[in-house]
Amino acid sequence: MQAAQTPTSKLRFVTPDKESSMSTLWQEIEFEQICSRESLMEKAAEIEKKIAVNEHERKRYEFDPTMFYENRFWNQRPDGIVINKNHRTVYILEFKRSSDIIP
């Protein structure tokens, strides 16, 4: 997709290395200029609360909902990120793979 961009495009595709969690990425100044950590967490919390929590996760984390959802979000490793500097927007990319299917 990046190769098909026009020279005037303000989209920038970021492909984090495998070690980059959301928390690590948001330490970059470029991301923080578009969206603060707090603002991102507020928006992510709405989505995180809709994702089911397995019973073993509840026990493992002594289920404090706020901390659980925040930790789950900040520890994930996205497949990619798109930054739209014109609209000051960040898109987090996640791709479904056949290896993601649990037998």
ABEGO torsion letter per residue (X at the ends): XAAABBAABABBBBBBBAABBAAAAAABAAAAAABBAAAAAAAAAAAAAABBBBAAAAAAAGGBAAAAAAAAAAABBBABBBBBAAAGBBBBBBBBBAAABBX
